[in-house]
Amino acid sequence: MTQEVLTSEKDGVLIVTINRPEAKNAMTKAAAEGIAAAMDHLDASDDLRVGIITGAGGTFCSGMDLKGFLRGETPSVKGRGFGGVVQAPPQKPLIAAVEGYALAGGLELMIACDLVVAHSGAKFGIPEAKRGLVAAAGGVMMLPDQIPERIAMELALTGDFIDAARAYELGLINTVSDAPALDGAMALAAKIAANGPLAVRVSKQVMKQSRGWSIEDRYNKQGELIAPVFTSADAREGAAAFAEKRAPNWTGK
């Protein structure tokens, strides 16, 4: 049987590829479990700074595998959600490199990532209503947090797609390129990987968690999270490298 999720590592970046091109990378239980395992490896490895999720064969992910759904299969992992990641993303930055279609659960997988690089020919949508379903893997909850609510409502109720230019205009994606999306994602990942790993991880943590903090508690809660960063060896190394006009040697400590 073909391995449904492939992983490779390059320059501190973990590349996770959904490998079901014959099915437009529709998500299965096995693929979700493979992604969840890859995310565990990303967070556990000191050598890895950034993760990228992409799809084989020119498609990111077309959503839930409907044949599996009819067999009673759920393409999720307990505590992790759809694709093994939407409910529990990794602590480290995660980039979606989108070619072709990011639809239904594929869009939900994409918006669970921190950053998105898309090919100019990519298409996006949550067409579940066309199949009598609901975008329940975060689509109807998370999409209004990332684009204007009325546009998100339109996408959910009509099931229509938008193209990469429109997605960029709405702020749903970071970059549109005529080059392969993975190339752009690797370039973006290299910029992140060059920075202090503690600072990157905690910056992501504060940005994600602070949306639920009260105005009165924000700075106190932030202070609890960032204090270890400012007293870390990496903070001293960053200052020393700047003063000595050299690249920093991060240790993540």
TORPA-82112 format. One line per 3 residues: number of its first residue (from 1); their letters; for each residue x, y negated, z negated of N, C-alpha, C. Coordinates in Angstrom, 2 decimals. Layout:
REM TORPA-82112
NUM = a = X/Y/Z/X/Y/Z/X/Y/Z | ...;
REM end
This chain:
REM TORPA-82112
1 = mtq = 0.85/1.20/0.00/0.00/0.00/0.00/0.88/-1.25/0.00 | 0.48/-2.23/0.80/1.22/-3.48/0.85/1.11/-4.23/-0.47 | 2.23/-4.74/-0.95/2.22/-5.52/-2.18/1.43/-6.80/-1.95;
4 = evl = 0.45/-7.08/-2.78/-0.47/-8.19/-2.55/0.08/-9.54/-2.98 | 1.10/-9.55/-3.81/1.76/-10.79/-4.21/3.26/-10.58/-4.12 | 3.93/-11.47/-3.41/5.38/-11.40/-3.27/6.00/-12.57/-4.02;
7 = tse = 7.17/-12.36/-4.60/7.87/-13.44/-5.28/9.32/-13.50/-4.82 | 9.86/-14.69/-4.82/11.28/-14.89/-4.55/11.72/-16.12/-5.34 | 13.03/-16.24/-5.54/13.57/-17.34/-6.31/14.68/-18.03/-5.52;
10 = kdg = 14.66/-19.35/-5.56/15.69/-20.13/-4.85/15.88/-21.46/-5.55 | 17.10/-21.72/-5.97/17.47/-23.02/-6.55/16.56/-23.43/-7.69 | 16.26/-22.48/-8.58/15.44/-22.78/-9.74/13.95/-22.84/-9.46;
13 = vli = 13.54/-22.42/-8.28/12.13/-22.46/-7.89/11.62/-21.03/-7.68 | 10.48/-20.71/-8.27/9.83/-19.42/-8.07/8.76/-19.59/-7.00 | 8.89/-18.85/-5.91/7.92/-18.91/-4.81/7.03/-17.69/-4.90;
16 = vti = 5.74/-17.93/-5.06/4.75/-16.86/-5.21/3.86/-16.87/-3.97 | 3.84/-15.77/-3.23/3.10/-15.71/-1.97/1.98/-14.69/-2.05 | 0.75/-15.15/-1.84/-0.38/-14.23/-1.73/-0.23/-13.52/-0.39;
19 = nrp = -0.16/-12.19/-0.42/0.26/-11.44/0.76/-0.87/-10.53/1.27 | -1.97/-11.17/1.66/-3.08/-10.43/2.27/-3.50/-11.16/3.56 | -2.57/-11.37/4.48/-2.89/-12.18/5.66/-4.02/-11.60/6.51;
22 = eak = -4.17/-10.28/6.49/-5.23/-9.66/7.28/-6.62/-10.02/6.75 | -6.69/-10.47/5.49/-7.95/-10.86/4.86/-7.95/-12.35/4.51 | -7.14/-13.14/5.22/-7.02/-14.57/4.95/-6.68/-14.83/3.48;
25 = nam = -5.91/-13.90/2.91/-5.45/-14.01/1.52/-6.60/-14.14/0.52 | -7.71/-13.48/0.82/-8.82/-13.43/-0.13/-8.33/-12.77/-1.41 | -8.78/-13.30/-2.54/-8.26/-12.89/-3.83/-8.87/-11.58/-4.32;
28 = tka = -8.02/-10.67/-4.74/-8.43/-9.41/-5.34/-7.97/-9.36/-6.78 | -8.42/-8.33/-7.49/-7.98/-8.13/-8.86/-6.47/-7.93/-8.90 | -5.95/-7.13/-7.98/-4.51/-6.85/-7.96/-3.71/-8.12/-7.70;
31 = aae = -4.19/-8.96/-6.77/-3.47/-10.20/-6.47/-3.51/-11.14/-7.68 | -4.66/-11.22/-8.35/-4.76/-12.06/-9.55/-3.79/-11.60/-10.63 | -3.69/-10.31/-10.81/-2.76/-9.77/-11.81/-1.32/-10.05/-11.43;
34 = gia = -1.02/-9.99/-10.12/0.32/-10.30/-9.66/0.69/-11.76/-9.89 | -0.26/-12.66/-9.66/0.00/-14.09/-9.90/0.19/-14.35/-11.39 | -0.65/-13.74/-12.22/-0.52/-13.92/-13.67/0.86/-13.47/-14.15;
37 = aam = 1.33/-12.34/-13.65/2.66/-11.85/-14.03/3.75/-12.80/-13.57 | 3.58/-13.37/-12.38/4.56/-14.33/-11.87/4.59/-15.59/-12.72 | 3.43/-16.05/-13.18/3.39/-17.24/-14.03/4.07/-16.97/-15.37;
40 = dhl = 3.90/-15.78/-15.91/4.60/-15.40/-17.14/6.12/-15.46/-16.93 | 6.55/-14.95/-15.79/7.99/-14.95/-15.48/8.51/-16.37/-15.32 | 7.72/-17.23/-14.68/8.11/-18.63/-14.49/8.37/-19.29/-15.84;
43 = das = 7.44/-19.15/-16.77/7.58/-19.81/-18.07/8.66/-19.18/-18.93 | 8.91/-17.88/-18.75/9.86/-17.19/-19.63/11.31/-17.34/-19.19 | 11.54/-17.66/-17.92/12.89/-17.70/-17.39/13.51/-19.08/-17.53;
46 = ddl = 14.65/-19.16/-18.18/15.37/-20.43/-18.31/15.95/-20.90/-16.99 | 16.09/-19.99/-16.04/16.68/-20.33/-14.74/15.66/-20.93/-13.78 | 14.38/-20.85/-14.13/13.33/-21.35/-13.25/12.76/-22.66/-13.78;
49 = rvg = 12.61/-23.63/-12.90/12.14/-24.96/-13.31/10.75/-25.28/-12.76 | 10.42/-24.73/-11.58/9.19/-25.08/-10.88/8.65/-23.83/-10.18 | 7.32/-23.74/-10.08/6.70/-22.67/-9.31/5.98/-23.22/-8.10;
52 = iit = 5.91/-22.41/-7.05/5.15/-22.73/-5.84/4.24/-21.55/-5.54 | 2.97/-21.83/-5.26/2.05/-20.80/-4.77/1.72/-21.12/-3.32 | 1.81/-20.10/-2.47/1.47/-20.27/-1.07/0.82/-18.98/-0.57;
55 = gag = 0.47/-18.94/0.70/-0.16/-17.76/1.27/0.56/-17.32/2.53 | 0.53/-16.03/2.80/1.17/-15.48/3.99/0.27/-15.64/5.21 | 0.88/-15.70/6.37/0.13/-15.64/7.61/-0.65/-16.88/8.00;
58 = gtf = -0.29/-18.04/7.44/-0.92/-19.27/7.88/-2.20/-19.67/7.18 | -2.53/-18.98/6.08/-3.69/-19.35/5.27/-3.28/-19.36/3.81 | -3.75/-20.35/3.07/-3.46/-20.40/1.63/-4.27/-19.32/0.91;
61 = csg = -5.58/-19.52/0.82/-6.45/-18.52/0.20/-7.88/-18.86/0.60 | -8.61/-17.85/1.09/-9.98/-18.07/1.55/-11.01/-17.82/0.45 | -10.53/-17.59/-0.78/-11.45/-17.40/-1.90/-11.52/-15.96/-2.36;
64 = mdl = -12.60/-15.65/-3.03/-12.80/-14.30/-3.56/-12.99/-13.29/-2.43 | -12.41/-12.12/-2.60/-12.60/-11.04/-1.63/-14.03/-10.52/-1.78 | -14.88/-10.81/-0.81/-16.30/-10.47/-0.92/-16.54/-8.96/-0.88;
67 = kgf = -15.68/-8.23/-0.20/-15.83/-6.77/-0.20/-15.58/-6.22/-1.61 | -14.57/-6.79/-2.27/-14.32/-6.39/-3.65/-15.46/-6.79/-4.56 | -16.04/-7.97/-4.32/-17.17/-8.45/-5.11/-18.35/-7.47/-5.01;
70 = lrg = -18.61/-6.98/-3.81/-19.71/-6.03/-3.62/-19.43/-4.70/-4.30 | -18.16/-4.40/-4.52/-17.79/-3.17/-5.26/-17.81/-3.40/-6.77 | -18.07/-4.63/-7.20/-18.09/-4.93/-8.62/-16.76/-5.40/-9.16;
73 = etp = -15.82/-5.71/-8.27/-14.50/-6.16/-8.71/-14.51/-7.66/-8.97 | -13.84/-8.06/-10.03/-13.69/-9.49/-10.35/-12.23/-9.89/-10.15 | -11.96/-10.85/-9.26/-10.56/-11.22/-8.95/-9.98/-12.19/-9.96;
76 = svk = -10.03/-11.79/-11.23/-9.56/-12.65/-12.30/-8.87/-11.81/-13.35 | -8.23/-12.49/-14.28/-7.53/-11.85/-15.39/-8.09/-12.44/-16.68 | -8.40/-11.59/-17.64/-8.98/-12.06/-18.90/-8.09/-13.12/-19.54;
79 = grg = -8.69/-14.23/-19.89/-7.95/-15.33/-20.51/-7.21/-16.20/-19.52 | -7.12/-15.76/-18.27/-6.40/-16.52/-17.23/-7.34/-17.05/-16.15 | -8.47/-16.39/-15.98/-9.42/-16.82/-14.98/-9.09/-16.36/-13.57;
82 = fgg = -9.78/-16.97/-12.60/-9.63/-16.61/-11.19/-8.17/-16.72/-10.76 | -7.73/-15.74/-10.00/-6.37/-15.77/-9.48/-5.30/-15.65/-10.54 | -5.71/-15.35/-11.77/-4.73/-15.19/-12.85/-4.10/-16.48/-13.31;
85 = vvq = -4.73/-17.65/-12.95/-4.07/-18.91/-13.27/-5.00/-20.09/-13.55 | -6.25/-20.08/-13.04/-7.04/-21.32/-13.09/-7.40/-21.75/-14.52 | -7.54/-20.79/-15.44/-7.86/-21.15/-16.82/-6.63/-21.32/-17.70;
88 = app = -5.50/-20.84/-17.24/-4.28/-20.91/-18.05/-3.07/-21.11/-17.15 | -2.92/-22.31/-16.57/-1.76/-22.59/-15.72/-0.46/-22.49/-16.54 | 0.66/-22.36/-15.86/1.94/-22.27/-16.58/2.31/-23.58/-17.24;
91 = qkp = 3.23/-23.53/-18.19/3.72/-24.74/-18.83/4.59/-25.55/-17.88 | 5.27/-24.88/-16.98/6.14/-25.56/-16.03/5.33/-26.03/-14.82 | 5.84/-27.00/-14.07/5.09/-27.52/-12.92/4.81/-26.45/-11.87;
94 = lia = 3.63/-26.55/-11.28/3.21/-25.60/-10.26/2.71/-26.38/-9.04 | 3.26/-26.05/-7.87/2.93/-26.74/-6.63/2.19/-25.77/-5.71 | 1.12/-26.23/-5.08/0.44/-25.45/-4.05/0.97/-25.89/-2.69;
97 = ave = 1.40/-24.94/-1.88/1.83/-25.20/-0.51/0.76/-24.61/0.41 | -0.04/-25.49/1.01/-1.27/-25.07/1.68/-1.14/-25.13/3.20 | -1.31/-23.98/3.81/-1.48/-23.86/5.26/-2.90/-23.34/5.51;
100 = gya = -3.49/-23.70/6.63/-4.79/-23.13/6.98/-5.88/-23.52/6.00 | -6.53/-22.52/5.44/-7.70/-22.76/4.61/-7.43/-22.60/3.13 | -7.93/-23.56/2.34/-8.02/-23.45/0.88/-9.49/-23.61/0.56;
103 = lag = -10.19/-22.50/0.50/-11.64/-22.51/0.40/-12.13/-21.76/-0.82 | -13.26/-22.21/-1.38/-13.89/-21.51/-2.50/-12.87/-21.30/-3.61 | -12.66/-20.06/-4.02/-11.66/-19.80/-5.04/-10.27/-20.24/-4.63;
106 = gle = -10.02/-20.30/-3.32/-8.73/-20.80/-2.86/-8.54/-22.26/-3.18 | -9.61/-23.05/-3.05/-9.52/-24.46/-3.45/-9.36/-24.57/-4.96 | -10.08/-23.72/-5.69/-9.99/-23.75/-7.15/-8.59/-23.36/-7.62;
109 = lmi = -7.99/-22.40/-6.93/-6.60/-22.06/-7.21/-5.70/-23.25/-6.94 | -5.93/-23.95/-5.85/-5.12/-25.11/-5.48/-5.24/-26.22/-6.50 | -6.47/-26.54/-6.94/-6.62/-27.67/-7.85/-6.19/-27.34/-9.27;
112 = acd = -5.93/-26.06/-9.54/-5.32/-25.69/-10.82/-3.82/-25.97/-10.83 | -3.26/-26.19/-9.65/-1.84/-26.54/-9.54/-1.66/-28.02/-9.85 | -0.44/-28.40/-10.18/-0.15/-29.78/-10.55/0.03/-30.70/-9.36;
115 = lvv = 0.54/-30.17/-8.27/0.84/-30.95/-7.08/0.46/-30.11/-5.86 | 0.15/-30.79/-4.75/-0.25/-30.08/-3.53/0.45/-30.68/-2.32 | 1.09/-29.82/-1.55/1.66/-30.20/-0.26/0.89/-29.41/0.80;
118 = ahs = 0.34/-30.10/1.78/-0.51/-29.43/2.76/-0.06/-29.71/4.18 | -0.23/-28.71/5.04/-0.01/-28.90/6.47/-1.15/-29.75/7.02 | -0.86/-30.50/8.06/-1.85/-31.42/8.63/-3.08/-30.69/9.17;
121 = gak = -2.95/-29.41/9.46/-4.09/-28.65/9.97/-4.91/-27.95/8.90 | -4.60/-28.17/7.64/-5.29/-27.48/6.56/-6.73/-27.97/6.41 | -7.58/-27.08/5.88/-8.98/-27.40/5.61/-9.29/-27.01/4.16;
124 = fgi = -10.21/-27.79/3.55/-10.51/-27.61/2.13/-12.02/-27.63/1.92 | -12.49/-26.80/0.97/-13.91/-26.83/0.68/-14.31/-25.82/-0.38 | -15.52/-26.03/-0.93/-16.12/-25.05/-1.85/-17.49/-24.67/-1.27;
127 = pea = -17.49/-23.71/-0.32/-18.72/-23.36/0.40/-19.59/-22.30/-0.30 | -19.38/-22.09/-1.60/-20.11/-21.03/-2.30/-21.62/-21.13/-2.14 | -22.17/-22.36/-2.14/-23.62/-22.51/-2.03/-24.17/-21.91/-0.74;
130 = krg = -23.34/-21.86/0.30/-23.75/-21.25/1.56/-23.95/-19.74/1.43 | -23.38/-19.15/0.37/-23.49/-17.71/0.12/-24.35/-17.42/-1.12 | -25.06/-18.45/-1.58/-25.90/-18.27/-2.75/-25.13/-18.18/-4.04;
133 = lva = -23.91/-18.71/-4.05/-23.04/-18.64/-5.22/-22.69/-20.05/-5.71 | -21.97/-20.12/-6.80/-21.51/-21.38/-7.38/-20.00/-21.34/-7.50 | -19.34/-22.44/-7.27/-17.87/-22.53/-7.40/-17.51/-22.52/-8.88;
136 = aag = -17.60/-21.35/-9.48/-17.54/-21.21/-10.94/-16.13/-21.04/-11.49 | -15.13/-20.98/-10.62/-13.75/-20.83/-11.09/-13.09/-22.20/-11.25 | -13.90/-23.19/-11.62/-13.37/-24.52/-11.85/-13.79/-25.55/-10.83;
139 = gvm = -14.33/-25.12/-9.70/-14.65/-26.06/-8.64/-15.64/-27.13/-9.04 | -16.79/-26.73/-9.60/-17.80/-27.72/-9.96/-17.45/-28.46/-11.24 | -16.46/-27.97/-11.99/-16.02/-28.68/-13.19/-14.78/-29.52/-12.96;
142 = mlp = -13.79/-28.97/-12.25/-12.50/-29.64/-12.11/-12.45/-30.61/-10.93 | -13.18/-30.31/-9.86/-13.09/-31.18/-8.68/-13.54/-32.61/-8.98 | -14.61/-32.84/-9.78/-14.98/-34.22/-10.10/-13.94/-34.96/-10.94;
145 = dqi = -13.01/-34.21/-11.55/-11.92/-34.85/-12.29/-10.81/-35.33/-11.35 | -10.81/-34.81/-10.12/-9.69/-35.08/-9.22/-10.05/-35.95/-8.03 | -11.33/-36.02/-7.69/-11.80/-36.90/-6.62/-13.09/-37.55/-7.10;
148 = per = -13.58/-38.61/-6.41/-14.82/-39.25/-6.86/-15.98/-38.26/-7.00 | -16.76/-38.45/-8.05/-17.82/-37.49/-8.37/-18.82/-37.32/-7.23 | -19.19/-38.39/-6.56/-20.17/-38.27/-5.48/-19.63/-37.44/-4.32;
151 = iam = -18.34/-37.55/-4.05/-17.75/-36.75/-2.98/-17.69/-35.28/-3.41 | -17.29/-35.05/-4.66/-17.26/-33.69/-5.17/-18.66/-33.07/-5.12 | -19.67/-33.85/-5.48/-21.05/-33.37/-5.44/-21.45/-33.00/-4.01;
154 = ela = -21.07/-33.83/-3.08/-21.38/-33.55/-1.67/-20.74/-32.24/-1.22 | -19.48/-32.04/-1.57/-18.79/-30.82/-1.17/-19.44/-29.59/-1.80 | -19.84/-29.70/-3.07/-20.45/-28.57/-3.76/-21.83/-28.23/-3.22;
157 = ltg = -22.62/-29.25/-2.90/-24.01/-29.01/-2.49/-24.16/-28.69/-1.01 | -23.26/-29.23/-0.17/-23.34/-28.93/1.26/-22.49/-27.75/1.66 | -21.40/-27.53/0.94/-20.46/-26.48/1.33/-19.58/-26.88/2.48;
160 = dfi = -19.63/-28.16/2.90/-18.84/-28.61/4.04/-17.35/-28.66/3.70 | -16.53/-28.62/4.75/-15.08/-28.70/4.62/-14.61/-30.14/4.86 | -13.42/-30.44/4.35/-12.74/-31.68/4.71/-11.35/-31.31/5.23;
163 = daa = -10.78/-32.20/6.04/-9.46/-31.93/6.59/-8.37/-32.53/5.69 | -7.13/-32.32/6.08/-6.01/-32.75/5.24/-5.94/-34.27/5.13 | -6.26/-34.97/6.21/-6.22/-36.44/6.17/-7.23/-36.98/5.16;
166 = ray = -8.42/-36.42/5.15/-9.45/-36.85/4.21/-9.08/-36.46/2.78 | -8.52/-35.27/2.61/-8.09/-34.83/1.28/-7.02/-35.75/0.71 | -6.10/-36.18/1.56/-5.06/-37.11/1.12/-5.66/-38.47/0.77;
169 = elg = -6.58/-38.92/1.58/-7.25/-40.21/1.34/-7.97/-40.21/-0.01 | -8.52/-39.06/-0.39/-9.25/-38.93/-1.65/-8.33/-38.71/-2.84 | -7.04/-38.47/-2.59/-6.11/-38.20/-3.66/-6.12/-36.76/-4.13;
172 = lin = -6.70/-35.86/-3.32/-6.76/-34.45/-3.69/-5.43/-33.76/-3.49 | -4.64/-34.26/-2.55/-3.33/-33.67/-2.26/-2.27/-34.77/-2.27 | -1.02/-34.36/-2.45/0.08/-35.32/-2.54/0.69/-35.70/-1.21;
175 = tvs = 0.83/-34.71/-0.34/1.58/-34.91/0.90/0.93/-34.14/2.04 | 0.88/-34.77/3.21/0.45/-34.10/4.43/1.63/-34.10/5.39 | 1.88/-32.94/6.00/3.05/-32.83/6.87/2.73/-31.97/8.09;
178 = dap = 3.36/-32.30/9.20/3.27/-31.45/10.38/4.25/-30.28/10.29 | 5.20/-30.38/9.36/6.15/-29.29/9.13/5.49/-28.24/8.24 | 6.09/-27.05/8.11/5.52/-26.04/7.22/5.35/-26.57/5.80;
181 = ald = 4.21/-26.27/5.20/3.91/-26.78/3.86/4.94/-26.30/2.84 | 5.44/-25.10/3.01/6.41/-24.58/2.06/7.69/-25.40/2.07 | 8.09/-25.90/3.24/9.28/-26.76/3.30/9.08/-28.03/2.48;
184 = gam = 7.91/-28.64/2.63/7.62/-29.84/1.86/7.53/-29.56/0.37 | 6.95/-28.41/0.02/6.84/-28.04/-1.39/8.21/-27.79/-2.00 | 9.11/-27.19/-1.24/10.47/-26.95/-1.74/11.20/-28.27/-1.95;
187 = ala = 11.01/-29.22/-1.05/11.65/-30.53/-1.21/11.13/-31.24/-2.45 | 9.83/-31.16/-2.69/9.24/-31.76/-3.88/9.73/-31.04/-5.14 | 9.79/-29.72/-5.07/10.26/-28.94/-6.22/11.71/-29.27/-6.56;
190 = aki = 12.53/-29.53/-5.54/13.94/-29.86/-5.78/14.06/-31.16/-6.57 | 13.20/-32.12/-6.27/13.23/-33.39/-7.02/12.87/-33.17/-8.48 | 11.90/-32.30/-8.73/11.48/-32.01/-10.10/12.57/-31.22/-10.83;
193 = aan = 13.12/-30.22/-10.15/14.13/-29.35/-10.76/15.40/-30.11/-11.13 | 15.63/-31.25/-10.49/16.82/-32.04/-10.79/16.69/-32.81/-12.10 | 15.49/-32.86/-12.66/15.24/-33.62/-13.88/15.35/-32.75/-15.12;
196 = gpl = 15.35/-33.40/-16.28/15.46/-32.66/-17.53/14.28/-31.72/-17.73 | 14.51/-30.43/-17.90/13.40/-29.47/-18.00/12.48/-29.70/-19.19 | 13.03/-30.09/-20.32/12.17/-30.39/-21.47/11.28/-31.59/-21.19;
199 = avr = 11.87/-32.62/-20.61/11.12/-33.83/-20.30/10.01/-33.54/-19.30 | 10.30/-32.71/-18.31/9.30/-32.36/-17.30/8.16/-31.57/-17.94 | 8.50/-30.57/-18.73/7.46/-29.72/-19.33/6.56/-30.52/-20.26;
202 = vsk = 7.16/-31.36/-21.10/6.36/-32.12/-22.06/5.57/-33.23/-21.35 | 6.12/-33.82/-20.31/5.37/-34.81/-19.54/4.09/-34.19/-18.97 | 4.21/-32.99/-18.43/3.03/-32.29/-17.93/2.06/-32.00/-19.07;
205 = qvm = 2.58/-31.54/-20.19/1.73/-31.19/-21.33/0.93/-32.39/-21.82 | 1.59/-33.53/-21.96/0.90/-34.73/-22.43/-0.16/-35.18/-21.42 | 0.19/-35.17/-20.15/-0.77/-35.61/-19.14/-2.01/-34.72/-19.12;
208 = kqs = -1.83/-33.42/-19.29/-2.96/-32.50/-19.28/-3.80/-32.60/-20.55 | -3.14/-32.62/-21.69/-3.86/-32.55/-22.96/-4.45/-33.88/-23.40 | -3.83/-34.98/-23.02/-4.24/-36.28/-23.56/-5.62/-36.71/-23.08;
211 = rgw = -6.13/-36.11/-22.04/-7.45/-36.50/-21.55/-8.54/-36.16/-22.55 | -8.25/-35.23/-23.46/-9.22/-34.89/-24.48/-8.98/-35.56/-25.82 | -7.97/-36.43/-25.89/-7.65/-37.10/-27.15/-8.47/-38.38/-27.29;
214 = sie = -8.81/-38.71/-28.52/-9.48/-39.98/-28.77/-8.46/-41.11/-28.62 | -8.95/-42.31/-28.37/-8.07/-43.47/-28.22/-7.25/-43.68/-29.49 | -7.87/-43.44/-30.64/-7.19/-43.67/-31.91/-6.05/-42.68/-32.14;
217 = dry = -6.18/-41.48/-31.60/-5.20/-40.42/-31.87/-4.11/-40.30/-30.82 | -4.26/-40.98/-29.70/-3.39/-40.72/-28.55/-1.90/-40.82/-28.87 | -1.50/-41.93/-29.43/-0.06/-42.12/-29.62/0.49/-41.21/-30.72;
220 = nkq = -0.30/-40.91/-31.73/0.15/-39.97/-32.75/0.34/-38.58/-32.17 | -0.63/-38.13/-31.38/-0.54/-36.80/-30.78/0.61/-36.74/-29.77 | 0.75/-37.80/-28.99/1.87/-37.83/-28.05/3.19/-37.79/-28.80;
223 = gel = 3.28/-38.54/-29.88/4.52/-38.57/-30.65/4.93/-37.21/-31.15 | 3.96/-36.39/-31.54/4.27/-35.05/-32.02/4.90/-34.20/-30.92 | 4.46/-34.40/-29.71/4.95/-33.60/-28.60/6.29/-34.10/-28.05;
226 = iap = 6.47/-35.43/-28.03/7.68/-35.96/-27.38/8.86/-36.11/-28.32 | 8.61/-36.07/-29.64/9.72/-36.26/-30.58/10.87/-35.28/-30.33 | 10.60/-33.98/-30.12/11.71/-33.05/-29.87/12.49/-33.36/-28.59;
229 = vft = 11.82/-33.99/-27.61/12.51/-34.34/-26.37/13.55/-35.43/-26.63 | 13.17/-36.44/-27.41/14.06/-37.57/-27.65/15.24/-37.22/-28.56 | 15.12/-36.12/-29.31/16.23/-35.69/-30.16/16.97/-34.50/-29.58;
232 = sad = 16.69/-34.14/-28.34/17.28/-32.95/-27.73/18.68/-33.22/-27.20 | 19.40/-32.13/-26.98/20.73/-32.22/-26.35/20.61/-32.76/-24.93 | 19.51/-32.41/-24.25/19.31/-32.90/-22.89/19.15/-34.41/-22.85;
235 = are = 18.50/-34.99/-23.85/18.36/-36.45/-23.89/19.72/-37.12/-24.00 | 20.57/-36.56/-24.84/21.93/-37.11/-24.97/22.73/-36.90/-23.69 | 22.54/-35.73/-23.08/23.24/-35.45/-21.83/22.79/-36.39/-20.72;
238 = gaa = 21.51/-36.69/-20.66/21.01/-37.60/-19.64/21.61/-38.98/-19.77 | 21.71/-39.46/-21.01/22.31/-40.78/-21.24/23.80/-40.78/-20.91 | 24.49/-39.70/-21.31/25.92/-39.61/-21.04/26.20/-39.53/-19.54;
241 = afa = 25.39/-38.74/-18.83/25.58/-38.60/-17.38/25.38/-39.94/-16.67 | 24.39/-40.70/-17.12/24.15/-42.02/-16.53/25.34/-42.94/-16.77 | 25.85/-42.94/-18.01/26.97/-43.81/-18.34/28.24/-43.42/-17.59;
244 = ekr = 28.41/-42.12/-17.38/29.61/-41.62/-16.72/29.44/-41.49/-15.21 | 28.28/-41.87/-14.70/28.00/-41.87/-13.26/28.21/-40.49/-12.65 | 27.59/-39.50/-13.25/27.66/-38.12/-12.76/26.30/-37.46/-12.87;
247 = apn = 26.16/-36.31/-12.24/24.90/-35.57/-12.34/24.82/-34.91/-13.72 | 23.66/-34.90/-14.35/23.54/-34.26/-15.66/23.60/-32.74/-15.58 | 24.08/-32.14/-16.64/24.11/-30.68/-16.77/23.08/-30.28/-17.82;
250 = wtg = 21.88/-30.01/-17.37/20.80/-29.71/-18.31/20.94/-28.32/-18.91 | 20.57/-28.19/-20.16/20.53/-26.88/-20.82/19.13/-26.49/-21.25 | 18.22/-27.44/-21.17/16.86/-27.16/-21.61/16.72/-27.11/-23.12;
253 = k = 17.71/-27.70/-23.83/17.69/-27.67/-25.29/17.88/-29.09/-25.83;
REM end
